[in-house]
Amino acid sequence: MKNYIRHFNEIDINDVPTVGGKNASLGEMFQKLTSKGVQVPDGFATTAEAYWHFLQEVHIQDEIFGLLAKLNTKDFSNLKEIGASVRKAILGTELPEDIKEAIKEGYNSLAKKYKGDISLAVRSSATAEDLPNASFAGQQESYLNVKGKDELIDACKRCYASLFTDRAIKYREDNGFDHTKVALSIGVQMMVRSDLAASGVNFTLDPDTGFDQVVMVSSIYGLGENIVQGSINPDDYFVFKPSLKNGVEQPIVSRRLGSKEKTMVYDKSGSGTVNLDTPVEKQEQYVLTDAEVVKLAQWSLIIEDHYQRPMDIEWAKDGLTNELFIVQARPETVQSAKKNKLKINTYTLLNKGKEITRGMGLGNKISSGKARILHSPEESDKLQKGEILVTERTNPDWDPILKKAAGIITDQGGRTSHAAIVAREVGAAAIVGSNNATKVIKDGQDITISCAEGDTGIVYDGLLEWNENEVDIAALGNPKTQAMLILADPEQAFKYSFYPSAGVGLMRLEFVINNSIQIHPMALKHFDRLKDPAVKEKIQKLTHHYPDKSDYFVHKLAEGIATIAAAFYPKDVIVRTSDFKTNEYANLIGGTEFEPVESNPMLGFRGASRYYNPKYQDAFALECMALKRVRETMGLTNVKVMIPFCRTLKEAAKVVSVLEKNGLKRGENGLQLYMMTEIPNNIILAEQFAEYFDGFSIGSNDLTQLTLGVDRDSELLSDIFDINDIGVKKMIAMVIESARKTHTKIGLCGQAPSDYPEFAQFLVEKGINSISFNPDALIAGIKNITKAEKNKIGYGMAQSSN
């Protein structure tokens, strides 16, 4: 018998010309990775030789290639007709007897090994498939739950026909593959009973950004076709590779529950499959245990290491044995093909048009679209993706809708307002403090917003054109003064990990608490004390995965921190403990029952004063548990802890004691404590505060506010609120001098060093260690720092020559 089939134990990666990439990869793993614990179901593959023999034996080769020669390759107007004709020609034949006999021999071999009534997965594998520069994945058909020799032979013939699906024909044309030189191999593999359990896909990098220090595990119920076809929303997990390799207790840094609306199972009437609705109670559960996620991630690392490249891996869980299996692995071809994963762009308007209004511009970019005027988050359904939100002002209730907007314009608010902060986090162009946008812009009007013209953002009538240029990151250099990032949204972390920063100088927890957790921590800690039944019902719905409701807060917060810490590991990530004001805490679910009403929350019960107070200390203990989990259980020891709004030395002593009581002892396991220096008393007593903290971070907005006695959010006083004021700069110079004297690290967080080159010059000359920027300001900030350092060197040389 000629070489029409090859068993998996006879195939390796060198056999792509014979059995295609998919089958060659299965044979490679079956032969070389099962000894390392990776389970691969056995099977066999038909060869390219069998395919060519089939076409020649039934005399349809000339007919097929003749039809394909008539394809209109300009507009593919006759693609559907030619594809149908080719498939009809194949399906109208019988497989030659010698090929049938070879397939039956393979079937008998598997039936003998697995003892009895076997079910098979039958998949197509083009001989040019799954090469690093062209993945044919999904172009041909697969058939699941195939039973018996006759059904197997019929499925094989349908696989041959699927080499000429309309999409496969066009794919080969688009990618320059000659139809006459691409053959089809058929993979026949023991079916894993994932119809009774689960299946999914792993990537050995983040497929959206290309960040390669994580394994992404996606999972659904039932057979894997639903996830491969992208037809349902799976559970997603990110597993941090260094923690996985170091054997830490919990290497999963984040997870997201998918809706998993459908479950594909075997058709009870015989062979084939059906897609059923997933019961709601199962949709609300995670498919896999943490141990299963970790095992799949470990196998993915073994596979990636074996192939020495990022991989796209399919897996299945058998519902009869509860065993996991790898059923496919191919090179990842999107992110790994990008030579430069980081694109930082600059924008220039080509024409300016009629100006409608202006305000403070954020984001250093340009955007255009239809204006959508909304007065409340309840109207969020009116905003379509790609439209520009126009409103009076925003608060945290707006966060979900802001991610959908192509731009944001507000009547009120300053550079530190909620809209400004969130716009930076989601990378949107924004104009705040316009005073009249909701009055002068019409709902549905086409507008362009430009934030690429300095501090001022301008709204223009119409959809204008602009240029977008890429910045050469390599040309920026590496200044001695560290340029760091200000971050809050974990979903942005992997993208920003490619930015040329020295780490994260400020991670705000408020975004995670507002968006991911949503519930006041005291309402979770003391759930039984809650009086409002509607609030209890909301909390119950959000926390149904967690028997202990406090665990919900700890795990969610830990995963938010861990995602950012993993993105920048081993660089420093300085996490500021929560700094909501009482009115902001009250906005969280259940918050009103635990928060006092204050006339001036900005100067009230906030920051350090909360952490040891009986009204909040139980909640702060949960924050500490999350931080401890990140550092110790997840292994992300690059996290440092920063205390905001610490008013007095007595308060510093109390907070350090509370941290230690909650398992965060300064110096233990390398833990460093930082303090925000944002109160004049922090400056005056900096040398004494240095006894309690390893580092200082100048909070420029609060320091300016408290030095000048100005409400930083007041439009009426915006001319007075000035970080370049002599008094404010004197305060900053004093604390840098004290920090240098006590050998305490010191940085500054804020926009000024990117907006004002002279301010960056001032900080560099005073000897600051680091400056933290919002992502949209980082490039301008690095340029200003680099220029300032050159000027400083020149100044020093001139002095020494005199």
Secondary structure, DSSP 8 states (H G I E B T S, - for coil): --S-EEEGGG--GGGHHHHHHHHHHHHHHHHHTGGGT-----EEEE-HHHHHHHHHHTT-HHHHHHHHHT--TTT-TTHHHHHHHHHHHHHTS---HHHHHHHHHHHHHHHHHHTSS--EEEEEEETTTTBTTB--TTSS-EEEEE-SHHHHHHHHHHHHHHTT-HHHHHHHHHTT--GGG--EEEEEEE---GGGSEEEEEESS-TTT---SEEEEEEEEB-THHHHTT-S--EEEEEEHHHHHTT-S--EEEEE-----EEEEE-TTSSSEEEEE--HHHHTS-SS-HHHHHHHHHHHHHHHHHHTS-EEEEEEE-TTT--EEEEEEEE--SGGG-S-----EEEEES----EEEEEEEESS-EEEEEEEE-SSGGGGGG--TT-EEEES---GGGHHHHTT-SEEEESS--TTSHHHHHHHHHT-EEEE--SSHHHHS-TT-EEEEE--STTEEEEEES---EEEEE--GGGG---SSEEEEEE--GGGHHHHTTSS-SEEEEEESHHHIIIII-B-HHHHHTGGG---HHHHHHHHHHTTT-SSHHHHHHHHHHHHHHHHHHHHTTSEEEEE-----HHHHHTSBTGGGT----S-GGGSS-THHHHTSTTTHHHHHHHHHHHHIIIIIS--TTEEEEE----SHHHHHHHHHHHHHTT--TTGGG--EEEEE-SHHHHHTHHHHTTT-SEEEEEHHHHHHHHHT--TT-STTTTT--TTSHHHHHHHHHHHHHHHHTT-EEEEESSHHHH-HHHHHHHHHHT-SEEEE-GGGHHHHHHHHHHHHHHHHHHHHHHHH-
